[in-house]
Amino acid sequence: MLQLAETVLWCTLGCYGARYWRRQTALVLALGLTSAMASQLWLLRLDGLLTLQNALPLHLCGFSALVAIGLCFTYSSTGFHFLVLLGMPGALLALVFPAVTECSRPVLMRMAFVRLHALIPAVGVFLLAQKRPLPSDPRRSLLLGNGLMLAAACVNSLTGSNYLFLRAAPSGTPLAWLIRHGYGVYVAGLELLCMLLLSTLCAGFRRLYLRNQASM
């Protein structure tokens, strides 16, 4: 539960910082994400694991972290909608079911892992507190997500890596249950779950928008 407590603290900073110290908070969030990613790469390098199979930002949260860093400095509706619809749910799910890369310094790796995944929703909260428009159509985010999946699948095929866990599911996560039913079911299930998540969130955002309009 400590990882969730850290997430709450970062999200609180994002919420209040958006109101009172916007530039400073954006810099802190971006530096936090950058340091977390750099720490993971450094730990991989110490063990001789800094390779194309392990170090590319082709997992959902690695890619979302890059998007979040960019959003700290330049707003993009496409990037923000991707972060809200896929990045934040993915990061929160990873905190509940952590799949931390094994290395010779597991405590440091876990600290970097938690900080990275806590800061992704914190950036989302930071932008939400600025009243950025919520997504009403999931198609752009779904297309971007599928582009990431295609890139990960190509790199997996070329290097034997396991980006986006497309080749094998991490144990102790819901993905491990899904892959038991076969690889075809696994990939189709990932796509369907993604579509369901995006559609549900966008429908909820539309209801929230209509409710706010009615109360004005």
CORTAFEN-V213383 format. One record per backbone hydrogen bond with DSSP energy under -1.0 kcal/mol. CO is the residue of the C=O (numbers start at 1). NH is the residue of the N-H. Records with the same first field share a line. If there is no record, write none. Layout:
BEGIN
CO=NH ; NH
END
This chain:
BEGIN
1=5
2=6
3=7
4=8
5=9
6=10
7=11
8=12
9=13
10=14
11=15
12=16
13=17
14=18
16=20
17=21
21=25
22=26
23=27
24=28
25=29
26=30
27=31
28=32
29=33
30=34
31=35
32=36
33=37
34=38
35=39
36=40
37=41
38=42
39=43
40=44
41=45
42=46
43=47
44=49
45=48
49=51
51=54 ; 55
56=58
59=63
60=64
61=65
62=66
63=67
64=68
65=69
66=70
67=71
68=72
70=73 ; 74
76=80
77=81
78=82
79=83
80=84
81=85
82=86 ; 87
83=88
86=90
87=91
88=92
89=93
90=94
91=95
92=96
93=97
105=109
106=110
107=111
108=112
109=113
110=114
111=115
112=116
113=117
114=118
115=119
116=120
118=122
119=123
120=124
121=125
122=126
123=127
124=128
125=129
127=132
128=131
138=142
139=143
140=144
141=145
142=146
143=147
144=148
145=149
146=150
147=151
148=152
149=153
150=154
151=155
152=156
153=157
154=158
155=159
156=160
162=165
163=166
173=176
174=178
175=179
178=181
179=182
182=186
183=187
184=188
185=189
186=190
187=191
188=192
189=193
190=194
191=195
192=196
193=197
194=198
195=199
196=200
197=201
198=202
199=203
200=204
201=205
202=206
203=207
204=208
205=209
206=210
207=211
208=212
209=213
210=214
211=215
END
